[in-house]
């Protein structure tokens, strides 16, 4: 099996590697925040807060953190896709 980075210049390979690592870290941190409240995603955590299933403080701050992590993950995922597409041209 050919190595994924085999035909890429070193700078592009390093950028893709860094973005991949960032995505992993964002996912793990998001999962940790949500797991503390038994929520599958930030919207589920917000619903639990609104329904009074969890205390508003500090859950709302954790909800905001989860939103930031999810939004950053989505942006990094899009950037990784763009860079990978550019690299394959």
C-alpha positions as CSV (number, residue, x, y, z in Angstrom):
1,X,0.0,0.0,0.0
2,X,1.4,3.4,-1.0
3,X,2.1,5.9,1.8
4,X,-0.4,8.8,1.8
5,X,2.3,11.5,2.0
6,X,4.6,9.9,-0.6
7,X,3.9,12.3,-3.4
8,X,3.4,15.4,-1.4
9,X,5.9,18.2,-0.8
10,X,7.2,18.3,2.9
11,X,5.3,21.5,3.7
12,X,2.0,20.2,2.5
13,X,2.5,16.8,4.3
14,X,3.4,18.6,7.5
15,X,0.3,20.9,7.2
16,X,-2.0,17.9,6.6
17,X,-0.4,16.0,9.5
18,X,-0.9,19.0,11.9
19,X,-4.5,19.4,10.8
20,X,-5.2,15.7,11.3
21,X,-3.7,15.9,14.8
22,X,-5.7,19.0,15.6
23,X,-8.9,17.2,14.5
24,X,-8.2,14.3,16.7
25,X,-7.5,16.6,19.7
26,X,-10.7,18.6,19.1
27,X,-12.8,15.4,18.8
28,X,-11.4,14.0,22.0
29,X,-11.8,17.2,24.0
30,X,-15.4,17.6,22.7
31,X,-16.2,14.0,23.6
32,X,-14.8,14.6,27.1
33,X,-16.9,17.7,27.7
34,X,-20.1,16.1,26.4
35,X,-19.5,12.8,28.2
36,X,-19.6,14.5,31.5
37,X,-23.2,15.4,30.9
38,X,-24.2,12.3,28.9
39,X,-24.8,14.4,25.8
40,X,-24.1,13.3,22.2
41,X,-23.6,16.8,20.9
42,X,-23.7,20.4,22.0
43,X,-27.4,20.8,21.1
44,X,-28.2,17.8,23.3
45,X,-26.3,19.4,26.2
46,X,-28.2,22.7,25.7
47,X,-31.5,20.7,25.8
48,X,-30.5,19.1,29.0
49,X,-29.8,22.5,30.5
50,X,-33.1,24.0,29.3
51,X,-35.0,21.0,30.6
52,X,-33.4,21.3,34.0
53,X,-31.7,17.9,33.8
54,X,-28.3,19.5,34.7
55,X,-27.5,22.6,36.7
56,X,-27.1,25.7,34.5
57,X,-23.7,26.5,36.1
58,X,-21.2,25.3,35.0
59,X,-23.1,23.3,32.3
60,X,-23.8,26.4,30.2
61,X,-20.1,27.3,30.2
62,X,-19.3,23.7,29.1
63,X,-22.0,24.0,26.4
64,X,-20.2,27.1,25.1
65,X,-16.9,25.3,25.2
66,X,-18.4,22.3,23.3
67,X,-19.8,24.7,20.7
68,X,-16.4,26.3,20.2
69,X,-14.7,22.9,19.9
70,X,-17.3,21.6,17.4
71,X,-17.1,24.8,15.3
72,X,-13.3,24.7,15.3
73,X,-13.4,21.0,14.4
74,X,-15.8,21.7,11.5
75,X,-13.5,24.5,10.2
76,X,-10.4,22.4,10.6
77,X,-12.1,19.5,8.8
78,X,-13.1,21.8,5.9
79,X,-9.6,23.2,5.7
80,X,-8.1,19.7,5.7
81,X,-10.4,18.7,2.9
82,X,-9.4,21.7,0.8
83,X,-5.7,21.2,1.4
84,X,-6.0,17.5,0.5
85,X,-7.9,18.3,-2.6
86,X,-5.3,20.9,-3.6
87,X,-2.5,18.4,-3.0
88,X,-4.0,15.8,-5.3
89,X,-4.2,18.2,-8.3
